[in-house]
Amino acid sequence: MDSPVKPPRVGHRFRGFLPVVVDVETGGFNNQTDALLEVAAVILGVDEAGNLVPKQTVFSHVEPFPGANLERASMEVNGIKVDNPLRLARKEPEALAHIFKPIRQAVSEQGCTRAILVGHNAHFDLGFMNAAIARTAIKRSPFSAFDTVSIAGAMLGQTVLAKALVAAGLPYDTREAHSAIYDAERTADLFCLLVNKMRPLYESLIGAQPNLAETYADPLDPPAADPQ
């Protein structure tokens, strides 16, 4: 009797990458001078049917680094009160460690070699994450990124997150916007839906190959990042 076929792990779908949806809230637009205030990360996986789904959300409030700038306009939009003791904010090194620990575990469990950041306007989030990584002297390769702006623009004709979610038939509450957790989870919902819609095309072009990540790995790739 044949053994049941197990659904592929994420590493088989994304060439060894683990997609992690990230949203940050900040004190401005300059990742070198403005504060990182919130980080949310949604770790993705596959369900029993082989569809991409959100698996775990990790979040941290972040203390502004020494000398960080807080632009008034940005603070009015995100509504963050940095001096509120109920934030229970962590210093940047502790906040990054809190975010990276479950990501590192998921990279191993999902048969991946590294994580890749998924974001809506991903290079904004990527820039702030890489700047924080540099400030805390964490030794790792910089993240790469998948951007849902491009994917949603191509598939839905919408590049604004709220409009893309509506076009995809997903909920979006403007009252919850500009919270890192809410925006990360809605972006994860959008990314999963669009990737799953593309699954028949992917499978028709690539076919079922048991070692897809290894087959398509580039030997010239830099060493894998170790999110920790």
Steps between C-alpha positions, in 0.01 A plus 500: 500500500638838400591744775292821508664790320598780738436858390818686404668717757548868424862440405383297200279783374729801531840361406611467859353830624257530792262792433453715812257790470635805682350836582671775697375820656757776521565856604552615141621393157879509546619161624837644605368777725136420586388261773381145448196475732312178419586180316254225411592184311259237368673169434344304215464128444294251301181323608405138436375592154833659411368858507704786642354620831599724795639287783627733773507872578787646700495860623703747702479864598845656461669774701640777279875461468712774666469823302221368279277754329120501537329694225181664624301415185593133521412479867161655434428235238609196699367629833787343697578652841862406553496603868201279585628237749226260386685462168750270676747591228824310456835649407591429138732202567240328720216581259688354203594190698133454594396525134780290353490202739175343368601590144824305539306203635251514212780521242625164626159338539381604153804365317629848414846650492411862576210739554374751245307810602154550352353847527270753341755751374749249634810713458373742765471220756819338373692825536397550863569136588844504340583832669404355840702186426802719420457709818486189716801342326318176423717302259288375213438540129246775423143390434362486148134583433176411324280809450121459501469840329636346179307174534170674579555751222552222248216275618241745631583832337535657847817608680355658816463235773143591599382504137682177418334326796156620393565391141604157630185470713690527828403722796681821591414729792641851466464543878756225553742625233852612597529230762794276410312184599185587305680609184736200509213254542294658221805501272555133584138423409544677167832334417370152586184549293692619194766229524232233537316638196825458306549142620349329193730701273800424718425128505437486126833667424720343764330167561522289815869470582586366846820702545399827341694726734820304448441463126469873447755618756769724351847387611613863474240618756653670807497305829156464657390764747441370852210697652550483876 
